[in-house]
Amino acid sequence: MSGKHVVLMIRDKGWRKAVFSELSEIRIGGAGDSDVVISNDGVCDRHCAINCRGGTCSIRDLGSKQRTFLDDSRLEPNREYPLYHAANISLGAEDGIQILFLITEQFGGTLGTKSRVTT
């Protein structure tokens, strides 16, 4: 993923953006040490992880009780599923957290090697 950025557009009580560069794993959950911290009853402390290696990205549900969906299909726990530009990820119930997964080569803004967002 050299030179590319992963952008997560997160919808809970409005839209938020998290941008990551040169990061092999993005941990999403309610725990304070997650890369993307989401405080919501539908999100487990260690909900899911996005892995980017060798120019491809995948998502894995970390055994969450609240479920992870990729384009309306429920993910089996601890199994890798390929991600693609503009994939729709849902955490928890149907009306839970929505995440739009984007890959971009350009990002207008200041960017370190890791961005952390709390929603």
Secondary structure, 3 states (H helix, E strand, C coil): CCCCEEEEEEECCCEEEEEEECCCEEEEECCCCCCEECCCCCCCCCCEEEEEECCEEEEEECCCCCCEEECCEECCECCEEECCCCEEEEECCCCCEEEEEEEECCCCCCCCCCCCEEC
